[in-house]
Amino acid sequence: MRRVAVAAIVALGVTGCAGRSGSRPAQPVDPRLARVTALAAEVSGRRPVQPGDVILARSFAGERWQYAYSSRAGLICAVILPPQTSFQARCEPPSRLRRRVIFVSELGGPLAASGDQGVLAVYGLVAPTVRSASIHLSDCTRLDLGLRSRPVFWQFRRISVERRVFPTDIVAAVRGRGRIQIQLGGGSGVSPRRCG
C-alpha cells in the first residue's frame, strides 16, 4: 500500500535537562512520541489498554484496519494502523483541537485481493462542537462522516487505483459557528474535477 498523505506527529522539540556531574544529560522523551508509542503497543497487544485509551477495529474489503486514540494528560492522540504498512499518528492538545475544530488526513492504495481496486481511508480528530461533517472528494462524490467514535473519525471508500481520488474540502455544522467549509490540501498537484 502506498502512502498518499501522512498525518505526521507534530514537530517534536527536545530540550536538555540537567544531569549529574560528569554524566551526559538525559534527553527527555517528548510526551506526544511516548503516547503514540504506547498506543501502538496497546493495539499490537504488547501492552494492556490504559484507562482513557480506546482501540477500534474494522474490516474493509477483507482487510483489517485498527484505530486507537487516547485522551488524557493534556493530549488527544490518534494512531491509525492500516494493513500491510506502518502506522501513522497525530497528537494535539485539546486547546488546539477546540481552535481548529477538525484535523483530516488520508491514506490510499491498492487492495491486496484486487489489482484494479483500491481503498481511500479518511480519518482524523474532531472537536465536540462539530454536529455533523462531510468530506467532498475530487471525483465529485462525498463521504458523510460518522462521528459516534469522536474525538476520532474514520471513513472508507473503495476506489479505482487508476483514478486518483482525494479529499478536496470538508463541510461541517459547528455549534455556535454554523456551517463552515475548510479547503484541504490533498491531491499533490492533481486538479479535482469541476463539480456542478
N, C-alpha and C positions, 0 to 999 in steps of 0.2 A: 504494500500500500504506500503510495507516495504522499508526502505531506503537501497540502495546499497552503495552509496558513498555520502559523504557530502561535498559540496563546502562551506567551513567554512569562516566566516568573519576572515580576517587576525587578528592575535593576537591584542587584544585591550589593549593598555597601558594606564593607568590612572595616572596622576600626580596631586599633590596637588596644590592649589593656595592660596594665602594669603587672609584671611578674616578679618572682623572687629575684634577688640579687644574683647575677651570674647565670640566670636561665633566660631562655628566649621567651618573650611574652606569648601567651596562648592567644590564638585567634578566636574570637567569639563566633559562635555559629549564628548565622542570620536566622531569626525566628521563622521567616517565610520558607526558607530552604528546609529547616528542621521539620516544619509541619508537613510540607509536601512529601518529604522522605518518609515520615511516619505514616501518612495516608497511603502511600504506595505499598508500604509493608503490611498495613491492615488489609488492603484489598488482596494481596497475594497470600494472606494467611500466616505471614511470618510474625505478626504481632496482633494481640487482641484489639478489637474495635473499642476505642476510647469513648467515654461519655461526651456527647456533643458532636460526634462524628457519625455520618450516615453513608452507607455504601449501597448504591443502586446497580442493578444488573438488568440487561435487556438483550434479547436476541433480535437481530435484524438480518434478514436474508440468510439465515443459517449461521451467522457469526455472532459470537458473544462480545458485547461491549460492557464495560464497567465504568461507573462514575462515582467518585467519592467526594464528599465535602465535609468541612469542619468549620464550625462557627463558635469559637471560644478564644479566650485570652487575647482579645483585641484584633483578631484576624478572621476573615472569611476566606477559606481556601478551597479550591476545586481542582480535582485531578481526573482527567479522562484517560481511560486505558482502552484504546482500540485494539482489535485483533491484529496480530501479525506485525505490530510496530511498537515503538516505545511510547510511554505516556507523555502527556502534555499537562501543564498546570498553570494556575493563576492564584495569587493571594492578594487580597486588598483589605485595608482597614474598613470597618463599617462606615466611617465618615466619608470615605471616598466613594463608596457604593451609593450612599444617600445623595451625593452631589451628582454623580454620573448616571444614576438610575439603572443602567444596564450595560454589561460588557458582553460582547458577542465574539466568538471565534468559530472557525470551521476546520474540518478535516475532510478530505475526499480521496477516493482512489478506487481501483477495481475490486470487485468481489472475488474471493478466491475460487468460488464454484463457477464463475461465468466470465469468459474473456471479454464480452462486449458490454456487460453491465457493471455499474459502479455504485458507490454509495456517497452521499453527501451528508455529513453529520454537522449540525449547527448546535452549538452549546455555549453556555456562559453563566453569568451571575445576574440576578435581577433583584431590585430593591422591593421592600414590602409595599411601597406606594403604587407599584405597577399593577393595574387591574387586569389588563389583557395586552397581548402583543402578537404581532405577526411580522414575519420576515419576507420581504419581496426578493425574488430571485431573478437572475439575469435572463432566464427563459420566459419571463412574464407570468410565472406562477408564484404562489405564496405558501408559506408554511405558517399555520397558526400554532403558536407556542403553548404547550400545556405548562401551566405554572404551579401544578399541585406539589411539586418537589422543591419549591423555592426554598432557599435563595438560589438554587441551581435550576437550569432547564437544559433539556437536550431533545432534539428532534431529528429524525432521519428521513431521507428521501432517496429512492432508487433513481439513478441517472444513467445515461449513456456515457461510456468513457470517451467516446469521440467528441461529444459536445461538452464544452467547458461551462458548467453551471456554478454560479457563486452568488452569495448574498449581496444585494445592492443597497438595501436600506431596511430599517425596522420602523414600524409604526406601533406606538404604544399608547394606551389610555392610562394616564398617571393621575392619581388622586391629588387634587389641588393645582394641577397644571394643565388638565385637559388632554387633548390628543397631541402627541409630539411625533415628529419624524426625524430619524437620525440617519444620515448617509453613512454607509460603510465603505471601507477601502478595499473590498475584495476584488479579485479579478486580475491582479498583476498586469495591468495594461490592456486587458481584453475588454472591449467595449460591449456593454449589455445591449440586447435588442431594445428597440424603442417600443414601449408598451402603450396601447391605446387607452 
